[in-house]
Amino acid sequence: MITIIVKFLGGLRQEMGMACTTLLLPDDATVADLQARLLTLGLDLDEQKNIAVLNQRGLNQWPLDQRLAPDEVVMVFPNIAGG
């Protein structure tokens, strides 16, 4: 099992009732596995929300088939628009 830290940004903190949580996922977990787990927590990841991973390589939005490493910090945030 690997440990993943999930941080909720913007209005998602209030929606989830927490700023962050720690999840245990299988060793070969992908972003898709994380997305499924977040759905069980009540977070509907529609097109208005994004998952990004912060790690030693910087901040990236990863495809669903990307494998997660132990102790990744994942941020979920609402779509941001501006002008």
C-alpha positions in Angstrom: 0.0 0.0 0.0 1.1 3.6 -0.7 0.1 6.7 1.2 -1.2 9.7 -0.9 -1.9 13.1 0.6 -4.9 14.9 -1.0 -5.3 18.6 -0.6 -8.6 20.3 -1.4 -8.2 23.9 -2.7 -10.7 26.8 -3.2 -14.3 26.0 -2.5 -13.6 22.3 -2.4 -12.3 22.7 1.2 -15.8 23.7 2.2 -17.5 21.2 0.0 -15.4 18.3 1.5 -15.4 19.7 5.0 -11.6 19.4 5.2 -8.4 20.9 3.8 -6.7 17.6 3.3 -6.8 13.9 3.8 -4.5 10.9 3.7 -5.4 7.9 1.6 -4.0 4.4 1.4 -4.0 3.0 -2.2 -2.6 -0.2 -3.7 1.1 -0.2 -4.7 0.3 0.0 -8.4 -2.4 2.8 -8.0 -3.0 5.2 -10.8 -4.7 8.6 -11.0 -7.8 6.7 -12.1 -7.7 4.7 -8.9 -7.4 7.9 -6.9 -10.3 9.4 -8.8 -12.5 6.4 -8.0 -11.5 6.6 -4.3 -12.3 10.3 -4.2 -15.8 9.5 -5.6 -16.3 7.2 -2.6 -15.6 10.2 -0.4 -18.3 12.1 -2.1 -16.2 14.2 -4.5 -17.7 14.3 -7.9 -14.9 15.0 -10.3 -16.7 16.5 -13.2 -15.1 18.8 -15.8 -15.2 21.7 -13.4 -12.6 20.1 -11.0 -9.1 19.1 -11.7 -6.5 16.8 -10.2 -2.8 17.8 -10.1 0.1 16.1 -8.5 2.9 18.0 -6.7 6.1 16.0 -6.4 9.8 16.3 -6.9 9.3 17.1 -10.6 6.9 20.0 -10.0 3.2 20.5 -10.4 1.6 18.5 -13.2 -1.8 17.4 -14.3 -1.4 13.7 -15.0 -3.4 11.4 -17.3 -5.7 8.8 -15.6 -3.2 6.0 -16.4 -0.3 7.7 -14.6 1.0 5.6 -11.7 1.2 7.3 -8.3 4.3 7.0 -6.1 4.3 6.8 -2.3 3.9 10.1 -0.5 2.7 12.0 -3.6 0.9 15.2 -2.7 -2.2 15.5 -4.9 -4.2 18.7 -5.1 -7.9 18.8 -6.3 -9.1 22.3 -7.3 -12.1 23.8 -9.0 -11.7 25.1 -12.6 -10.3 28.6 -12.4 -11.2 31.2 -15.0 -10.1 34.8 -15.3 -9.6 37.5 -17.7 
